[in-house]
C-alpha cells in the first residue's frame, strides 16, 4: 500500500486515542443533576454508545425535567466533556506513536 495515496487521517477519539467513556458518564451525571435528574453510573451505562441527543431524549422520556431544553442540555454535556478531556484525558498506549507516525509524513489529522 503506497503512502502517497492518502491525503489525511481521521481518528476516532474514544477507545482509540483516549478512554473518554468515564468522562462522558461523569459529565452526564453532573449536567443532568443540574436539571434535577439524578443519574448513577449504572444509569449512564444504559445509554452508552448512543449519540448525546439520543441520550438526552431517552432521559427526557424516562425522567422529564423542566427548564433546559434537550438541545441545551446536550450542549452543556458536550461542553463539560471537552473540559474533562482537556483536563484529565490520557492517551491510550500507542496513540502518541500513531499520531506522530502520520504527522511525520505531513498528513493532516482529524
C-alpha positions, -999 to +999 in steps of 0.1 A: +000+000+000+016+033-011+016+061+014+012+087-014-024+076-019-035+091+014-042+128+019-054+128+055-061+106+085-092+107+108-091+092+143-120+082+164-114+096+199-130+072+223-113+038+226-086+046+201-069+078+214-083+080+249-109+062+270-135+090+272-165+069+283-159+076+321-157+113+313-189+112+294-206+094+323-193+120+347-205+149+326-239+133+321-243+128+359-232+164+366-253+181+340-284+161+345-282+168+382-283+205+372-318+200+359-329+178+388-324+144+373-303+121+394-283+095+373-260+068+385-231+052+367-254+022+360-280+045+346-254+060+322-243+025+311-279+020+298-272+047+271-235+041+264-229+042+227-258+065+218-253+099+204-257+126+230-290+138+216-304+103+219-292+100+254-309+133+264-341+123+246-341+089+264-338+105+298-364+132+289-389+104+283-378+084+314-374+113+339-388+145+324-375+178+337-385+215+334-360+241+324-333+235+299-344+222+266-329+188+254-307+207+230-294+230+257-287+201+280-269+181+252-247+212+245-239+215+282-229+179+284-206+182+253-190+213+267-183+196+300-168+165+283-145+188+264-134+204+296-128+170+312-109+156+282-086+187+282-080+185+320-079+147+325-078+128+292-049+105+289-037+090+257-040+052+254-009+031+246+002+036+211-019+067+204+011+091+205+031+069+182+002+067+157-003+104+158+035+110+154+037+085+125+012+104+104+025+138+115+060+128+103+045+121+069+029+155+067-007+141+067-034+163+082-050+146+112-086+150+125 
